[in-house]
């Protein structure tokens, strides 16, 4: 799907990328999309960048590195679930 036709681009992709850095536990990711969005907006303001431009940069990076990021996320999830968890 073209980025311009995807209603999730760039903001949802950018927020989901940032959520990965909020930690994970048995309940799932600990940083909500809403919180991630607020952090992105604050960072954009602090560095003097338009929020949409930062969201696009984060979303593009996340999409370009999807496989690597997904593998890291699964490793973190498996660690959070503990040794007794079986796939």
N, C-alpha and C positions, 0 to 999 in steps of 0.2 A: 504494500500500500504506500502511496506517495505521502510524504510527510505533510504536505499541504492539505491533504484530504483526511488526515487522521486527527480527530478532535482531541486526542490525548497529547499531541505534540504542540508545544514543547513542555508544557507545564507538568503534566502527569509523569512523563518520562523523567524529567529533572527531579521531581519530588521523590519518585521511587528510587532513583539513584542515591539521593541523599539519605533516604530512610535506611539504607544498608549500613550507614555509619552510626546509627543510633543504637546499635546492639540488637540482639535477638535472644529470646528465651523460649520456654515451652509454649508461651502464648502467641509467639510470633515476633514480628519486628516491634521495637519499643517506641520508635519515633513515627508519629502519624504523618500522613501526607500534608495535613494542615500545618503541623509544626515545621515540617521540612520546607514548605512554601514560605513560611514566615522567616525562617533562617535564610533561605535563598534571597528573599527581598531585602533583608538586613545587610547581607554580604554585598549585594549589588549596590545598595546605597553607600555603604562604607568605602567601596572601591571606586565609586563614581561611574558605575556601569548601568545601563538600562536593564531593568529586570528581565525583559523579554530576551535581550541579547544573552544574558547569563543563562537563562533557562534553555535557550537554544544550544549554547555551548555544552552545558551539562547533558542535555538530551542526546546531542550528537555523539558525545563521548560514550555515554551509556549504550547507545545503539551500536556504535562501532566496536565496543568491547563486551558485547552481551554474553558471549560464551564464557569468557574469563570471569566476568562478574557473577554469572549464574553459578559457576563452579565454586567460587569463593563463598557465595551465599549458602550453597548446599553444605559446604564444610562447616560453616558457622552454625547452621541449623542442626546438623548432626551432632556437633559438640554440645549445643544447648540441650538437646534431647537426652544426652547422657549415654553411657555405655549399655544400658539395658534395652535401648531402642533398636528395633530391627526393621529394615526397609522391606 
